[in-house]
Amino acid sequence: MRIVFMGTPDFAVASLKKLVENGKNVVGVITAPDKPAGRGRKLQQSAVKVYAESQGLKVLQPTNLKAPEFIEELSALKPDLQIVVAFRMLPKVVWDLPAKGTINLHGSLLPQYRGAAPINWAIINGETESGATTFFINEKIDTGETIQNVKVPITKNDSAGTYHDKLMIEGAKLLLDTVNKIESGNAPSTPQDHNQANKEAPKIFKEDTIIDFSKPAEQVYNFIRGLSPYPAAISNIIMDDEKIGVKIFEVELTDEPSKGAGELETNNKNVLNVGCHDKMIRLKSLQIAGKRRMEVSELLNGFKISENAKMG
């Protein structure tokens, strides 16, 4: 089969690499345009582009997926199958092009957690299992007929970052198996039960990352790890009439009763606890506005918490 692959971040590289290393005929790679990044605003290539060019693959970087010139270039590749992993929504003129369709690798067990942030929301909601699903793209986001899935446990210590890496590996294996089945004509195709789609995974905006310490400690714990390391849960240290913005990346649950939502407790050496509805949680890794990420012991070495300090 002539395969066109579409993706942008590291998550997609693992799948593309798996296809290349197993001899699949990838005739083209579609990825995001180079973007300025960093203080120097130098153009930065996507992770997929870097890998694709290292393998001598043809790369296209359209800004408009409906542009006639892009459709012409894509059609000239004569794809039998298109594969989408962590890319963007495709117009029908693109996904309807190949004879064998366009498939997507999604980071959840569809129909659960349709949307842009399935890994984050599964952990925020305290799930103990999620996974990845391959499915055929249609007009509506993440609603097409499913092909296969793989279940991957979520441990209590998983963050969005660690679980992302697990799914990246397991998802790449799943995708290769799906491609093999499509190639042999043995790929299952099962309509989704839309009545089971009761948990969604919408895009996360800054206002969605604010920690509510009035909730039970376990919910706060899940919220923080579900947003770590990106986009990161946020709050403020309120101290001496000053608000200091903080991102929190890692916490531990404790059995210590809360002294009040947002109340801070510290020895100003290596312990910094904050109260939730029922219990305290222990902060382990965080980033004060304008500073780099650091462990609590390192932060407290040069940043003293006053007795009346709170978070909120």
ZIQUICOR-V856880 format. One record per residue. N is the residue number from 1. RES is the residue in three letters. SS is DSSP state (hx for helix, st for strand, lp for the rest). Layout:
<<N/RES/SS> <N/RES/SS>>
This chain:
<<1/MET/lp> <2/ARG/st> <3/ILE/st> <4/VAL/st> <5/PHE/st> <6/MET/st> <7/GLY/st> <8/THR/lp> <9/PRO/lp> <10/ASP/hx> <11/PHE/hx> <12/ALA/hx> <13/VAL/hx> <14/ALA/hx> <15/SER/hx> <16/LEU/hx> <17/LYS/hx> <18/LYS/hx> <19/LEU/hx> <20/VAL/hx> <21/GLU/hx> <22/ASN/lp> <23/GLY/lp> <24/LYS/lp> <25/ASN/st> <26/VAL/st> <27/VAL/st> <28/GLY/st> <29/VAL/st> <30/ILE/st> <31/THR/lp> <32/ALA/lp> <33/PRO/lp> <34/ASP/lp> <35/LYS/st> <36/PRO/st> <37/ALA/st> <38/GLY/lp> <39/ARG/lp> <40/GLY/lp> <41/ARG/lp> <42/LYS/st> <43/LEU/st> <44/GLN/st> <45/GLN/lp> <46/SER/lp> <47/ALA/hx> <48/VAL/hx> <49/LYS/hx> <50/VAL/hx> <51/TYR/hx> <52/ALA/hx> <53/GLU/hx> <54/SER/hx> <55/GLN/lp> <56/GLY/lp> <57/LEU/lp> <58/LYS/lp> <59/VAL/st> <60/LEU/st> <61/GLN/lp> <62/PRO/lp> <63/THR/lp> <64/ASN/lp> <65/LEU/lp> <66/LYS/lp> <67/ALA/lp> <68/PRO/hx> <69/GLU/hx> <70/PHE/hx> <71/ILE/hx> <72/GLU/hx> <73/GLU/hx> <74/LEU/hx> <75/SER/hx> <76/ALA/hx> <77/LEU/lp> <78/LYS/lp> <79/PRO/lp> <80/ASP/lp> <81/LEU/st> <82/GLN/st> <83/ILE/st> <84/VAL/st> <85/VAL/st> <86/ALA/lp> <87/PHE/lp> <88/ARG/lp> <89/MET/lp> <90/LEU/lp> <91/PRO/lp> <92/LYS/hx> <93/VAL/hx> <94/VAL/hx> <95/TRP/hx> <96/ASP/lp> <97/LEU/lp> <98/PRO/lp> <99/ALA/lp> <100/LYS/lp> <101/GLY/lp> <102/THR/st> <103/ILE/st> <104/ASN/st> <105/LEU/st> <106/HIS/st> <107/GLY/lp> <108/SER/lp> <109/LEU/lp> <110/LEU/lp> <111/PRO/lp> <112/GLN/lp> <113/TYR/lp> <114/ARG/st> <115/GLY/lp> <116/ALA/lp> <117/ALA/lp> <118/PRO/hx> <119/ILE/hx> <120/ASN/hx> <121/TRP/hx> <122/ALA/hx> <123/ILE/hx> <124/ILE/hx> <125/ASN/lp> <126/GLY/lp> <127/GLU/lp> <128/THR/lp> <129/GLU/st> <130/SER/st> <131/GLY/st> <132/ALA/st> <133/THR/st> <134/THR/st> <135/PHE/st> <136/PHE/st> <137/ILE/lp> <138/ASN/lp> <139/GLU/lp> <140/LYS/lp> <141/ILE/lp> <142/ASP/lp> <143/THR/lp> <144/GLY/lp> <145/GLU/lp> <146/THR/st> <147/ILE/st> <148/GLN/st> <149/ASN/st> <150/VAL/st> <151/LYS/st> <152/VAL/st> <153/PRO/st> <154/ILE/lp> <155/THR/lp> <156/LYS/lp> <157/ASN/lp> <158/ASP/lp> <159/SER/lp> <160/ALA/hx> <161/GLY/hx> <162/THR/hx> <163/TYR/hx> <164/HIS/hx> <165/ASP/hx> <166/LYS/hx> <167/LEU/hx> <168/MET/hx> <169/ILE/hx> <170/GLU/hx> <171/GLY/hx> <172/ALA/hx> <173/LYS/hx> <174/LEU/hx> <175/LEU/hx> <176/LEU/hx> <177/ASP/hx> <178/THR/hx> <179/VAL/hx> <180/ASN/hx> <181/LYS/hx> <182/ILE/hx> <183/GLU/hx> <184/SER/hx> <185/GLY/lp> <186/ASN/lp> <187/ALA/lp> <188/PRO/lp> <189/SER/lp> <190/THR/st> <191/PRO/lp> <192/GLN/lp> <193/ASP/lp> <194/HIS/hx> <195/ASN/hx> <196/GLN/hx> <197/ALA/lp> <198/ASN/lp> <199/LYS/lp> <200/GLU/st> <201/ALA/lp> <202/PRO/lp> <203/LYS/lp> <204/ILE/lp> <205/PHE/lp> <206/LYS/hx> <207/GLU/hx> <208/ASP/hx> <209/THR/hx> <210/ILE/st> <211/ILE/lp> <212/ASP/lp> <213/PHE/lp> <214/SER/lp> <215/LYS/lp> <216/PRO/lp> <217/ALA/hx> <218/GLU/hx> <219/GLN/hx> <220/VAL/hx> <221/TYR/hx> <222/ASN/hx> <223/PHE/hx> <224/ILE/hx> <225/ARG/hx> <226/GLY/hx> <227/LEU/lp> <228/SER/lp> <229/PRO/lp> <230/TYR/lp> <231/PRO/lp> <232/ALA/lp> <233/ALA/st> <234/ILE/st> <235/SER/st> <236/ASN/st> <237/ILE/st> <238/ILE/st> <239/MET/st> <240/ASP/lp> <241/ASP/lp> <242/GLU/st> <243/LYS/st> <244/ILE/st> <245/GLY/st> <246/VAL/st> <247/LYS/st> <248/ILE/st> <249/PHE/st> <250/GLU/st> <251/VAL/st> <252/GLU/st> <253/LEU/st> <254/THR/st> <255/ASP/st> <256/GLU/st> <257/PRO/st> <258/SER/lp> <259/LYS/lp> <260/GLY/lp> <261/ALA/lp> <262/GLY/lp> <263/GLU/st> <264/LEU/st> <265/GLU/st> <266/THR/st> <267/ASN/lp> <268/ASN/lp> <269/LYS/lp> <270/ASN/lp> <271/VAL/lp> <272/LEU/st> <273/ASN/st> <274/VAL/st> <275/GLY/st> <276/CYS/lp> <277/HIS/lp> <278/ASP/lp> <279/LYS/st> <280/MET/st> <281/ILE/st> <282/ARG/st> <283/LEU/st> <284/LYS/st> <285/SER/st> <286/LEU/st> <287/GLN/st> <288/ILE/st> <289/ALA/lp> <290/GLY/lp> <291/LYS/lp> <292/ARG/lp> <293/ARG/lp> <294/MET/st> <295/GLU/st> <296/VAL/hx> <297/SER/hx> <298/GLU/hx> <299/LEU/hx> <300/LEU/hx> <301/ASN/lp> <302/GLY/lp> <303/PHE/lp> <304/LYS/lp> <305/ILE/lp> <306/SER/lp> <307/GLU/lp> <308/ASN/lp> <309/ALA/lp> <310/LYS/st> <311/MET/st> <312/GLY/lp>>
